[in-house]
């Protein structure tokens, strides 16, 4: 993980045409973007990420900002491409992991709040996040997984920073609650983000 100042330098180098710097940006950003997109579009995440990176490479010269701004900019582009896909296909994304099985495997006496954060990178955890209300799911992914601050996340989602913090907090609380469901209890069915519910940012 690069320090903020180091990321700034890598972004500037990539903008000047340094291919190694661009590859470094890709390695830094791709894992988090891919997890975010899997919550939005399920198994189409890799295709959407590829389209996003094509646009990032094409428009990088016009980007203005620091390293943190670059992370927010790439997340915005990825979200726009995801919205394009959902509008075109008019379907809900499919989860990439069995959320019900994941819940059944959890022990009720785990430290569930910490557990929710620790497991957020697994396929099943991404399916759990996708089952949250849309505003909570995106707030959790952008704040916790992509690592954006509340202000940047708010710009991407078209919401105030305070509302983003609240949505992320409530989302994590819901995840913690679901992870604490005892094995003998049947977990609630998973619902996924619907295309019409996803607010566009253009």
N, C-alpha and C positions, 0 to 999 in steps of 0.2 A: 504494500500500500504506500503510495507516494504522499509526501507532505504537500499541503496546498501550494506552496511556492514551486515545488518540483513539478507538480502537475501543470502549473501555468507554463513552465518552460517547455514541457513536452508538447503542449497544445500549440505554442508559438512555433516550435520546430516543425510540427506536422503541417501547419499552415504555410510554412516556407517551402514545403515540398520534401521534407525528410521522411522517406518511406519507413525507416526504422521507428521513427517517432509515432507515425500513424499506427503501425503494428502494435506498438506499446499501448496506445490509447485503446485499440480494439481489445487487447488482452485484459485491460483494466475494466472496461465498461461492459463487454459482451456478457459475462456470466450474470450480472445483476439485471441487465436489460432482458436477457432471455427468460429469467425467472419471472420478471414482471409481465412479459408478454404471454407466458404460459398461463397466467391467471386470467388474462384478457381473452386470448384466442386459442388456448389449449394446444393441441398437437400442431397447429399451424405456426407456432411461435418461431421456429427456425426460419421458415420462409419469410415471415414478416420482418424478422431481425435482419435478414439478408437485404431486403428492400430498404430498410431503414439505413443500413450502413452504406448502401449505394448512394442514398441521398446525402448522408453525412459526408462522404468522400467528395461528392460533387459540390456541396455548398460550404465546405469547411473554410474556404478562403473568405467567405462573407461573414463568418462568425465573429462577433465582437464580445469579449468578456474574458474572465479568468477561468481557472480550472474547475471551480465549483459551477460556474455558469455553463461550462461545456457539458458537465454531467446533466444539468437540467435541460440543456438544449437537445442532447441526444435522447433523453427520455421523452421529451415533447415530440420529436420526430417519430420515435417508435410508437408512441400512442396514436399519432395521426395515422400511421400506416395500419395500425390495428383497427382503428375506426373505419378506415376505408374497406378493409376486408369484411368486417361485420356488416357494414351497410350493403356490400355487394352480395354477400351470401345469405343475409337475413336469417342467421341461425345463431344459436347459443354455442359458446365454446365448450368442448368436451374436456373433462378433467383428465389429467395425465396419471393420476394415482388413485387407488381405492380408499377414499376418505373413511368409509365405514370400517374397513379392516384396520386402518391405522388407529382409529379411536378405540376399537376393541382391544388392541394390543397395549394401550396405555394403562398404567397403574393409577388408581384413584389417589394414592398418597404421594404422587410426584409433586415437586414444586412446579406447579403448572404454568405460572407466569414465565419463569425462566425457561421452562421446557418449550413453551410456545415459541420463544425467540430462538432457542437452540436448534429447533427442528424446522425452522422456516425455509431452509434450503432444500428439503426433501420433496420428492414428487407428491407424496401423500399430503404433506403440509401445504403445498401449493393448492391442492384440491380443496383443502379445508378453507384456505383463505378465499378461494373462488366462491365458496358457499356463503361468505359474508355478504351483507348488503353492499352494493356497488361502491358507495362512497367510502365505506370502511375498508373494503378490500384494496382499493387503489391507494388510500392513504397509508395503510400498513406497508404495502409493497414499495411505494416511493420513499417513505420515511425510513423504514427498517431495512429493506433489502437493497434498494438503489442507494440509500444513504443521503437523500436530499434533505435540506432543512425545510421547515414549515413554510417559509415564504416562497421558496422556489416551487415546492409541491403545490402550493396554493395557486401560483401562476399557471401551472400545467393543468390543474383541475378546474380553474375558474372559481376558486373559493378563497376566503380569507384564511390567514395563517392560523388564527385561533380555532376556526372551524376544522381545519386540517388536523391540528393537534388533538382536538376532541374526538374526531372520527378515528384517528389512529389509536388513541387510548381505548376507546370503546371496542374497536376491532380486536385489539390484543386481549382485552378482558373477555370478549366472547370466545376467542380461541382458547384462552386459559380454561374457561368454563367447560368447553367441549372436550378438552383434553382430560378433564377431571371426571368425566362421566364413567361410573363403574362399569365393569365388563358386562354385568347382567342386565344393564339398561340398554335398550336399543337407541342408538344415536339418531338425531333428526335427519331426514333425507337431505341430500345435498342439492341445492339449486345453484345455478350458475349465472354469471353476468349476462344479461340480455342486451342485444345491440341497441334497442331503442332507449334503454335506460342509461347508456353511456353518454355523458355530456360531451359534446364536441368543443374543442378549443381550436379555433382558426385565427 
